[in-house]
Amino acid sequence: MTGMISKALQIGVITLTFALAACAPPLGNRNAAMSGPFTIAQQGSFFVGGHDIHSDMLSTVPKYAASGTVTVDQMYVHYQIPVRANPISLTLIHGCCLTGMTWETTPDGRMGWDEYFVRRGYSTYIIDQSGRGRSATDISVINSVKAGKTPPSQLPAVFAASHESAWTIFRFGPEYPKTFPGEQFPIEAQAALWQQMVPDWSASLPTPNPSVPALSQLAIKLRSTVLISHSQAGIYPFQAATIDTQGIAGIVAIEPAECPSASGDLVPYTKMPILVLFGDNVDQSTRWAPRLKACRAFVAAANDAGGKAQLVLLPDEGIHGNTHMMMQDRNNLDVADWILRWIDTHVRVAS
């Protein structure tokens, strides 16, 4: 009897060991990826989407012509392709008031997900949303108002997030400048995050955002890519899937501001694996708690419709303290490894 108990205990220990190993970040792979020179096979940039408009209000500066044709609403894409790249690429889509810098070097100077994913063998495609960063927008109405030809009420809605409002939205703490216990964002480097933030034109752009059809075009071009979105842009991959599921190998929505309606047409979302990922202290946020609830309802409905969707809170996986900006948190590579394991387990080359 003692021998049987001992054997059962031994099996239990072995099982637990394998379970813990499955949850732990692959340190050997990370060390190998982080060591040595950063080697890529190719890098570059291009634009997707956009359309031409003719305007007589391109300038109010006398030395520049006011009339002519310009291209607007295009989406900028920067890419890096590693040697012996995985056939599945990763497309990284930033959120409100930010640009593709979100995924690059962290505010305190550590490696961002862009470089890390490439070091781990994945090609990355980093976008600047239409009307943000290196992607253009239409300024005609602004100049028309300045010239007195259009009433000020027609000015486009543009906003900028303050340090104080971003602090609570990003869940660094319950209010500025307090922090949540154990939060992972490098608060000492917050000034470098504020430097990344830009005015947001999204409220002035068409619905869906012009970035959405551009993402659909990009996915078709790439043939097999995981659309990884954040915050305001969290809904974009889902909207792109309703246009065409071609090329979308999977969707990873990081703390999306919106998930698709649980009562809507769910068929497009049954065509690829979906991960909705949230960090810590969500239940303490009046902004994020309802969004988490709505995303839970969507995931349940998508699975009932035959999909393969999953909603995960990082604390449930033993990863604690993550803010809304988890790609910049101190443990950002732990989160990156968790996402890569999910991709390796669930995502296959798009047919």
C-alpha positions in Angstrom: 0.0 0.0 0.0 2.8 2.3 0.9 4.5 1.5 -2.4 1.3 2.4 -4.3 1.0 5.7 -2.5 4.6 6.5 -3.2 4.2 5.6 -6.9 1.0 7.7 -7.1 2.8 10.6 -5.4 5.7 10.3 -7.8 3.3 10.4 -10.8 1.6 13.4 -9.3 4.9 15.2 -8.9 5.9 14.4 -12.5 2.6 15.6 -13.8 2.9 18.8 -11.8 6.4 19.3 -13.0 5.3 19.0 -16.6 2.4 21.4 -16.0 4.7 24.0 -14.4 7.1 23.6 -17.3 4.3 24.3 -19.8 3.4 27.5 -18.0 7.0 28.8 -17.6 8.6 31.0 -20.3 11.1 29.1 -22.5 14.2 30.7 -21.0 16.5 28.7 -23.2 14.8 29.9 -26.3 14.7 33.5 -24.9 18.4 33.5 -24.0 19.3 32.2 -27.5 17.1 34.8 -29.1 18.5 37.6 -27.0 22.1 36.8 -27.5 24.3 37.7 -30.4 23.7 40.2 -33.2 20.2 41.0 -34.4 20.1 39.3 -37.8 17.4 39.9 -40.4 17.0 38.8 -44.0 15.0 41.9 -45.1 13.4 45.1 -43.8 11.5 47.9 -45.5 8.2 49.8 -45.6 5.2 50.4 -47.8 1.7 51.8 -47.7 -1.6 50.0 -48.1 -5.0 51.5 -49.0 -5.8 55.2 -49.3 -7.6 57.1 -52.1 -7.0 60.3 -54.1 -9.0 63.5 -53.5 -9.0 66.8 -55.3 -9.2 69.8 -53.1 -9.0 73.6 -53.4 -8.1 73.9 -49.7 -4.8 72.1 -49.4 -3.0 75.2 -48.2 -3.5 78.6 -46.7 0.2 79.4 -47.0 0.6 81.7 -50.0 3.8 80.0 -51.4 2.1 76.6 -51.6 -0.7 75.8 -54.1 -4.2 75.5 -52.6 -5.6 73.3 -55.4 -4.5 69.9 -56.4 -4.8 66.2 -55.8 -3.5 64.4 -52.7 -3.7 60.8 -51.4 -5.3 60.3 -47.9 -6.3 57.6 -45.5 -3.5 55.2 -46.5 -1.8 53.0 -43.8 1.9 52.9 -43.3 3.6 49.5 -42.8 7.1 48.8 -41.6 8.4 45.2 -41.8 11.3 43.1 -40.6 11.8 39.5 -41.9 14.2 37.2 -40.0 16.4 34.6 -41.5 14.5 31.3 -41.8 11.2 33.1 -40.9 8.2 31.2 -39.6 5.6 31.0 -42.4 3.1 32.8 -40.1 3.8 36.5 -39.7 2.6 38.9 -37.0 0.9 42.2 -37.8 1.0 44.6 -34.8 -1.8 47.3 -34.6 -1.4 50.1 -32.1 -4.3 51.8 -30.2 -5.5 55.3 -29.3 -3.3 58.3 -29.3 -0.2 56.3 -30.3 1.7 55.0 -33.3 3.6 51.9 -34.2 6.2 53.0 -31.7 4.0 51.2 -29.2 5.7 47.9 -30.2 9.3 49.2 -30.4 11.8 50.0 -27.7 10.1 50.3 -24.3 10.0 53.7 -22.5 12.9 52.6 -20.2 15.0 51.3 -23.1 14.4 47.6 -23.1 13.7 45.4 -26.1 10.1 45.8 -27.4 7.9 43.1 -29.0 8.9 44.2 -32.6 12.5 43.1 -32.2 11.8 40.2 -29.8 9.3 38.6 -32.2 11.7 38.9 -35.0 14.5 37.3 -32.9 12.1 34.5 -32.2 11.7 33.8 -35.9 8.5 35.7 -36.8 8.3 38.4 -39.5 6.7 41.5 -38.1 4.6 44.2 -39.8 4.1 47.3 -37.7 1.4 49.8 -38.8 0.7 53.4 -38.2 -3.1 53.7 -38.3 -4.6 55.9 -41.0 -4.5 59.5 -39.9 -1.7 58.8 -37.4 2.1 58.8 -37.4 3.3 58.4 -41.0 -0.2 57.9 -42.4 -1.9 60.9 -44.0 -5.4 62.4 -43.4 -7.4 65.1 -45.2 -6.8 68.6 -43.9 -9.1 70.4 -46.4 -11.8 71.2 -43.8 -9.4 72.8 -41.4 -8.1 75.1 -44.1 -11.6 75.8 -45.4 -12.6 77.0 -41.9 -9.5 79.1 -41.6 -10.3 80.7 -44.9 -13.8 81.5 -43.7 -15.5 79.3 -46.3 -16.8 76.7 -43.8 -18.3 77.2 -40.3 -16.2 76.2 -37.3 -18.8 73.6 -36.4 -17.5 71.5 -39.3 -14.0 71.2 -37.9 -12.9 67.6 -37.5 -13.0 66.1 -34.0 -9.4 65.6 -32.8 -8.4 64.8 -29.3 -5.2 64.3 -27.3 -5.1 62.1 -24.1 -3.5 63.9 -21.1 -1.0 62.3 -18.8 -3.6 62.3 -16.1 -6.4 60.6 -18.2 -4.0 58.1 -19.8 -2.7 57.2 -16.3 -6.1 55.7 -15.3 -7.0 54.5 -18.8 -3.7 52.6 -19.0 -4.4 51.3 -15.4 -1.1 52.5 -13.9 -3.1 53.3 -10.8 -6.6 54.3 -9.6 -5.8 57.9 -10.1 -2.9 60.1 -11.1 -0.2 59.8 -9.8 -1.0 56.8 -7.6 0.0 53.3 -8.7 -1.5 49.9 -8.1 0.5 47.6 -5.8 2.8 45.5 -7.9 2.0 47.2 -11.2 4.6 46.4 -13.9 4.9 49.6 -16.0 8.2 51.4 -15.6 6.8 54.5 -13.9 10.2 56.1 -13.6 10.3 56.3 -17.5 6.7 57.7 -17.9 8.0 60.8 -19.6 9.2 58.7 -22.6 5.7 57.2 -22.9 4.2 60.7 -23.0 6.6 61.6 -25.8 5.1 58.8 -27.9 1.5 60.1 -27.7 0.1 62.0 -30.6 -3.3 63.7 -31.5 -6.0 61.2 -32.4 -8.1 61.8 -35.6 -10.1 58.5 -35.3 -13.4 60.3 -34.4 -13.2 62.3 -37.7 -12.5 59.3 -40.0 -15.1 57.1 -41.7 -16.6 54.0 -40.1 -15.1 51.5 -40.2 -11.7 53.3 -39.8 -9.8 53.3 -43.1 -7.2 51.1 -41.3 -9.7 48.2 -41.4 -9.9 47.6 -45.2 -6.2 48.3 -45.3 -5.6 45.5 -42.8 -7.7 43.2 -44.9 -5.6 44.0 -47.9 -2.5 43.5 -45.9 -3.6 40.1 -44.6 -4.4 39.0 -48.2 -0.9 40.2 -49.3 0.8 38.4 -46.5 -1.2 35.2 -47.0 -0.9 34.0 -43.4 -0.6 36.6 -40.6 -1.9 36.9 -37.0 -3.5 40.3 -36.5 -2.4 41.5 -33.0 -4.4 44.6 -32.0 -4.4 46.8 -28.9 -7.0 48.9 -27.2 -8.9 51.3 -29.5 -7.8 49.1 -32.5 -8.8 45.9 -30.7 -12.0 45.7 -32.9 -10.1 46.3 -36.2 -9.0 42.6 -36.9 -12.6 41.5 -36.3 -13.9 44.1 -38.7 -11.3 43.1 -41.2 -12.5 39.5 -41.0 -16.0 40.6 -41.9 -14.6 42.0 -45.2 -12.5 38.9 -46.0 -11.0 36.2 -43.8 -8.4 35.4 -46.4 -4.8 35.6 -45.0 -6.0 36.0 -41.4 -4.4 33.0 -39.6 -5.5 34.2 -36.2 -6.5 37.2 -34.1 -5.0 38.3 -30.8 -6.9 41.3 -29.3 -5.0 42.8 -26.4 -7.4 44.6 -24.0 -9.7 45.6 -26.9 -11.9 48.6 -26.3 -14.6 46.7 -28.1 -15.4 43.1 -29.1 -17.9 42.1 -31.7 -21.5 41.9 -30.6 -22.4 38.5 -29.1 -25.7 38.7 -31.0 -24.3 39.7 -34.4 -23.1 37.6 -37.3 -20.4 35.4 -35.8 -19.6 33.3 -38.9 -16.4 35.2 -39.9 -15.0 34.6 -36.4 -15.3 30.8 -36.7 -12.7 30.8 -39.4 -9.6 31.4 -37.3 -8.5 31.0 -33.7 -9.0 34.1 -31.5 -7.4 35.2 -28.3 -8.7 38.1 -26.2 -6.1 39.0 -23.6 -6.4 41.2 -20.5 -4.0 42.2 -17.8 -4.4 43.0 -14.1 -6.7 45.2 -12.0 -9.4 45.2 -14.7 -12.2 44.8 -12.2 -11.1 48.0 -10.5 -11.6 50.1 -13.7 -15.1 51.4 -14.5 -13.9 51.7 -18.1 -12.4 48.2 -18.6 -14.6 46.0 -16.4 -17.7 46.4 -18.7 -15.5 45.8 -21.8 -14.2 42.6 -20.3 -17.8 41.5 -19.6 -18.8 42.2 -23.2 -15.8 40.4 -24.6 -16.6 37.3 -22.4 -20.1 37.3 -24.0 -18.6 37.5 -27.5 -16.1 34.7 -26.9 -18.9 32.4 -25.5 -21.2 33.2 -28.4 -18.4 32.7 -31.0 -17.6 29.2 -29.5 -21.3 28.3 -29.5 -21.3 29.1 -33.2 -18.4 26.7 -33.8 -15.4 29.0 -33.3 -12.2 28.6 -31.4 -12.0 31.7 -29.2 -10.4 32.1 -25.8 -10.5 34.9 -23.3 -7.5 35.0 -20.8 -6.6 37.1 -17.9 -2.9 37.1 -17.3 -3.2 36.8 -13.5 -5.0 33.5 -14.0 -1.9 32.3 -15.9 0.4 33.4 -13.0 1.5 36.6 -14.7 0.7 39.5 -12.4 0.7 43.3 -12.4 0.3 44.0 -16.0 -1.1 47.3 -17.1 -3.0 48.2 -20.3 0.5 48.8 -21.8 1.6 45.2 -21.3 3.9 45.3 -24.3 5.9 48.0 -22.4 5.7 46.6 -18.9 8.8 45.3 -17.1 7.7 41.7 -17.8 6.8 42.4 -21.4 8.9 39.4 -22.7 7.1 37.0 -20.3 3.8 38.2 -21.9 5.3 37.9 -25.4 6.4 34.3 -24.7 2.9 33.5 -23.4 1.4 34.8 -26.6 3.9 33.0 -28.8 3.1 29.7 -27.0 -0.6 30.4 -27.7 0.2 31.0 -31.4 2.3 27.9 -31.6 -0.5 25.8 -30.1 -3.5 27.3 -31.8 -2.5 29.0 -35.1 -1.9 27.2 -38.4 -0.9 28.6 -41.8 -4.0 30.2 -43.3 -5.5 28.2 -46.2 
